[in-house]
Amino acid sequence: MQKATRQHTKEHNRNLVLKTIIEHDQISRAEIARRTSLTRTTVSDIVADLLGAELVNEVGVGSSLVGKSPILLSLAEDSRYLVGLNLAYNRFSGAIVNLRGKIREIVSLPVSVQDHEKSLAVVYKILDQLVKAAFQPLVGIGIGTPGLVDTRDGVVVSAVNLDWENFPLARLLRERYNLPVYVLNDSQAAAIGEYTYGTDHKDDHNLVVINIQHGIGSGIIINGQLFQGDGGSAGEIGHMIVVPEGGSLCRCGNYGCLETVASAQAIINRYKMEVYQSGELRYSNLPDAFNLELIEKQFNSGDPLARKVILEAGRYLGLVISNLVGSLNIHKIVIVGIMRPFGKPWLEAVCESVLRSSLSKPAQDTVIEIGQLDGNGIILGASAILANDYSLLFNT
Ligand SMILES: [Zn+2]
């Protein structure tokens, strides 16, 4: 029993020192001791172990007002690699990511059919290529997938687009690649990606990240940890009902969900309908197949119908955000995904709607912004969840 406790303390201290090194570009042993309240001897012993494991490098000499100048330590960011995957609607991407979230190699393949075996074959194809790459050793595989996920067992409970139901994805990949595998919902991965690598979240203990793609979801960070709820589906805002009467049928079977008015497909359908109904000549040159890029172009050129559809989608999103503000009172909300090109005008519609439908004090205290990470936030988040489990870094 005592031995187990000693081992536990040792690991705890090691993680604390490693975390402190990760949080700084460069740091001395004395500064680590000061920040962690560990003794200098304990810190020196742990640093010796970390140097031995090649997780940390001595990178130079710092300045000191008194006495000897201290040697500075830094994370050896390319000493281990993680694999992150994003199983997005009709395109899967996977990447090798280093310990500082830098992407070293990326593979991306289209997925055209909703067939569970074909979906899995594409995952294998991407991973086969990545594990053969020159970046070694690999610590584990993290996957962000749409749908409902049982993260503890790594089972995709239901992902309609991929035709997966109670699908033991983690077990299959563990057996094939002999690496630890972690599967989580894509919006939850986006939240971890934004929290870990996004702009300026150093002072945010809490954060909500709203991910608008083919569907809409969110990830909630509370006290620096992902909050998944009792059943793992916390943040599933896409199916909150915003049109209680006369709403359109959603893929979940209900009517009037947020996804039916604010997702990519909903916006495209709505714009198409508005254009046809207007019967105006100026739309006769538009191509038959509408997509979001076309609507973006129309929006930027001031087309009133495009503006109406986009700003209305923003207002519906604002309604749901006001419910989040009311229930969670989290001050920072970051929106990522496909609406980014619609920028400020769209964000203003979102914010106005939040202000209109919330209590004024919590709404005024809330900052809503568009995420600055490029499309790789989900990959980064899926890999970061592994990097945060420090024990994996010592298994190589
Ligand atoms: Zn729904």
Residues whose N, C-alpha, C, O or C-beta is under 5 A from the ligand:
A	BS01	ZN	G238 H239 C250 R251 C252 N254 C257
